[in-house]
């Protein structure tokens, strides 16, 4: 099973979104560039409410070691 598929089946993967709806955690700006349009990144799925907020290009960079081509060109 590839990494993306295994993360989709991670039982705690939806906890940050439920916590956002309840107000337990607050969505933040990208920690690298300050963009307000962010996604939650887990460094450790055993700690489902400990997330880093990254914009999509910086989230891509974190996983692939480079920004998406659309950001470079």
C-alpha positions, 0 to 999 in steps of 0.5 A: 500500500503506498504512503498516500493510501495508508494515510487515508486509512489512518484512523486519526486523520480526520481528528484535526478537522473535527477539532477545528469545527469544535474550536479545539484547535485553530487554523493558522497561516503557513509557517513558511510564507504566511499564506492563510490558505493552509492544510494540516500536516502531521509529523506524527499520526500518533499525535493527531492534534499536533499539526503544522499549518502549511500552504499547499506549495510548501506542503508539497515541498515538505514531501517532495523536496521541492516546490511544485513546478507551477510555483517555479516557472 
